[in-house]
Amino acid sequence: MAVLKTGSTYPSIKEEFGDFDQWFLRGLSSGLDITVFNAEAGELPANPVDWDGVVVTGSPAMVSDRKPWSESAAQWLARVVDKTIPLLGVCYGHQLLAHALGGEVGYHPEGRESGTKRIELLASAQEDPLFLDMPPNFSAQLTHKQSVLSLPPGAVLLGRNEFEPHQAFRVGKCAWGVQFHPEFSSAVMKAYLGVQAPDLEREGFNPHTMINSVTDAPEASGLLERFSDLVKENHAG
């Protein structure tokens, strides 16, 4: 399986917890043979069909900046979807997938969403291969300023909340985008809020309250194991 790393976390968080790719490697099945590609540095796998599955990480970059490396990664993701290879895009990866397939990505009109939030699944998720065993409401870790403002043509909306109407979607048979972070532990989420505290205060939030409100999000974290199972099934099939 290929993991496209699209950036790095804050230096202080990286020093304590490791970087994005390591968080995903901890959450995905140990039974998978995983190769990490530094997409931000221009590294991309050659042929999508050489891979049983693809995960795209979050990033401090913004999809709407349309940097050359990001646009190249988007074109490659469109090929992955075309070849019906299981794909999971998280946060930046979620937005990049939407952009790659004709959706609109930009800054959320109401600003930032950060902390542990509730996600509501729609009826469409009850028949979705990745979400079908999940409860209709669950907690997840979030931190983002940009969003999928409009879904790609033909996309199936799977999840939302009061702030973000596009928390999860599927395109085709097995390509998913999730705005929330299944790879975040509660400790990582608290660390993010700590780093963001000065900005959060300027934006009218109470960082202390937000940090104290962080809880574990086992249902969201379990998404990585379920995606791993789908990748294994795809390989076996």
Secondary structure by P-SEA (a helix, b strand, c coil): cbbbbcccccaaaaaccccaaaaaaaacccccbbbbbcccccccccccccccbbbbbbcccccccccaaaaaaaaaaaaaaaaccbbbbccaaaaaaaaaabbbbccccccccccbbbbbbccccccccccccccccccccccccccccccccccccccccccccccccccccbbbbbcccccccaaaaaaaaaaaaaaaaaacccaaaaaaaccccccccaaaaaaaaaaaaaaac
